């Protein structure tokens, strides 16, 4: 079980921490330093790298989460409300991520390939709003996970 917990927490840290960094630190710096015509390309390359890690994190979160539910709690009936809350919010986060990856991010890559900075900017804005929502959900999940049965 210690391996499952370690991989679960590391996966959450990578995903939620990456969103926090991108939203709270990188985005404001990019606006100050990078010309508008280059922002789409920068975000496209940055997100391409980050999303590889998110795929691994999502898979590990699902595998380790259900591993712990069934090996520690004996199934869903034995899991506390906080486990169900983490699972529900986690699934919403995964669905939002899948949407970002397969819709606006795909369109961002097309805009960059077509050298269309206006469309790229629109897609970056769309991704920013969705990542902001996912970040809030992720922080709530982390608080629930950390507080667990103490809440």
C-alpha positions as CSV (number, residue, x, y, z in Angstrom):
1,X,0.0,0.0,0.0
2,X,2.9,2.4,0.7
3,X,3.9,2.2,-3.0
4,X,0.3,3.0,-4.1
5,X,0.1,6.0,-1.8
6,X,3.5,7.3,-2.9
7,X,2.7,7.0,-6.6
8,X,-0.8,8.5,-6.0
9,X,0.5,11.6,-4.1
10,X,3.4,12.1,-6.6
11,X,1.0,12.0,-9.5
12,X,-1.3,14.5,-7.9
13,X,1.6,16.8,-7.0
14,X,2.8,16.7,-10.6
15,X,-0.6,17.4,-12.1
16,X,-2.0,20.0,-9.7
17,X,1.5,21.5,-9.0
18,X,2.1,21.9,-12.7
19,X,-1.2,23.7,-13.2
20,X,-0.5,25.9,-10.2
21,X,2.9,26.9,-11.6
22,X,1.6,27.4,-15.2
23,X,-1.4,29.5,-14.0
24,X,0.1,31.5,-11.1
25,X,3.7,32.0,-12.2
26,X,4.4,31.2,-15.9
27,X,1.3,32.8,-17.4
28,X,1.9,36.3,-15.8
29,X,5.6,36.2,-16.7
30,X,4.8,35.2,-20.3
31,X,2.4,38.2,-20.6
32,X,5.1,40.5,-19.4
33,X,8.0,39.1,-21.4
34,X,6.9,37.3,-24.6
35,X,5.5,39.1,-27.6
36,X,1.8,38.3,-28.4
37,X,2.8,36.7,-31.7
38,X,5.0,34.2,-29.9
39,X,2.8,33.2,-27.0
40,X,0.8,30.6,-28.8
41,X,4.0,28.8,-29.9
42,X,5.5,29.0,-26.4
43,X,2.3,27.6,-24.8
44,X,2.0,24.9,-27.4
45,X,5.6,23.6,-26.7
46,X,5.2,24.0,-23.0
47,X,1.8,22.2,-22.8
48,X,3.1,19.4,-25.2
49,X,5.8,18.6,-22.6
50,X,3.5,19.1,-19.6
51,X,0.6,17.0,-21.0
52,X,2.9,14.0,-21.4
53,X,3.4,14.1,-17.6
54,X,-0.3,14.6,-17.1
55,X,-1.2,11.5,-19.1
56,X,1.1,9.5,-16.8
57,X,-0.3,11.2,-13.7
58,X,-3.9,10.5,-14.8
59,X,-3.2,6.8,-15.4
60,X,-1.3,6.4,-12.1
61,X,-4.0,8.3,-10.2
62,X,-6.7,5.9,-11.5
63,X,-4.7,2.8,-11.0
64,X,-3.4,3.6,-7.5
65,X,-6.7,5.1,-6.4
66,X,-8.7,2.0,-7.3
67,X,-5.9,-0.3,-6.0
68,X,-6.2,1.4,-2.6
69,X,-10.0,1.4,-2.7
70,X,-10.2,-2.4,-3.3
71,X,-7.2,-3.5,-1.4
72,X,-7.5,-1.3,1.7
73,X,-11.2,-0.4,2.0
74,X,-12.5,-3.7,0.5
75,X,-14.4,-1.8,-2.2
76,X,-16.5,1.3,-2.6
77,X,-18.8,0.4,0.3
78,X,-15.9,0.5,2.7
79,X,-14.5,3.9,1.5
80,X,-15.3,7.1,3.4
81,X,-17.1,10.1,2.0
82,X,-13.7,11.8,1.4
83,X,-12.6,8.9,-0.9
84,X,-15.9,9.2,-2.9
85,X,-15.4,13.0,-3.1
86,X,-11.9,12.6,-4.4
87,X,-13.0,10.1,-6.9
88,X,-15.9,12.2,-8.2
89,X,-13.9,15.4,-8.5
90,X,-11.0,13.5,-9.9
91,X,-13.2,12.1,-12.7
92,X,-14.5,15.6,-13.5
93,X,-10.9,16.8,-13.6
94,X,-9.9,14.0,-16.0
95,X,-12.9,14.8,-18.3
96,X,-11.9,18.4,-18.3
97,X,-8.3,17.5,-19.1
98,X,-9.4,15.2,-22.0
99,X,-11.5,18.0,-23.4
100,X,-8.6,20.4,-23.2
101,X,-6.2,17.9,-24.8
102,X,-8.5,16.8,-27.6
103,X,-10.2,20.1,-28.5
104,X,-8.6,23.5,-27.7
105,X,-5.1,22.1,-27.4
106,X,-5.4,20.3,-30.8
107,X,-6.7,23.6,-32.3
108,X,-3.8,25.5,-30.6
109,X,-1.3,23.1,-32.3
110,X,-3.1,23.7,-35.6
111,X,-3.0,27.5,-35.2
112,X,0.8,27.4,-34.4
113,X,1.4,25.2,-37.5
114,X,-0.6,27.6,-39.6
115,X,1.2,30.6,-38.0
116,X,-2.1,32.1,-36.9
117,X,-1.3,34.0,-33.6
118,X,-4.8,35.4,-33.2
119,X,-6.4,31.9,-33.2
120,X,-3.5,30.7,-31.1
121,X,-4.3,33.4,-28.6
122,X,-7.9,32.5,-28.5
123,X,-7.1,28.9,-27.8
124,X,-4.6,29.8,-25.1
125,X,-7.3,31.8,-23.4
126,X,-9.7,28.9,-23.6
127,X,-7.2,26.5,-22.2
128,X,-6.3,29.0,-19.4
129,X,-10.0,29.2,-18.3
130,X,-10.4,25.4,-18.3
131,X,-7.0,24.9,-16.5
132,X,-8.1,27.5,-13.9
133,X,-11.3,25.5,-13.3
134,X,-9.3,22.3,-13.0
135,X,-6.8,23.9,-10.7
136,X,-9.5,24.9,-8.3
137,X,-10.9,21.4,-8.4
138,X,-7.4,19.9,-7.9
139,X,-6.7,22.1,-4.9
140,X,-10.1,21.0,-3.4
141,X,-9.2,17.4,-4.0
142,X,-5.8,17.8,-2.4
143,X,-7.4,19.5,0.7
144,X,-9.9,16.6,0.9
145,X,-7.1,14.0,0.5
146,X,-4.9,15.7,3.1
147,X,-7.7,16.2,5.6
148,X,-9.3,12.8,4.8
149,X,-11.2,11.4,7.7
150,X,-10.4,14.4,9.9
151,X,-12.8,16.6,8.0
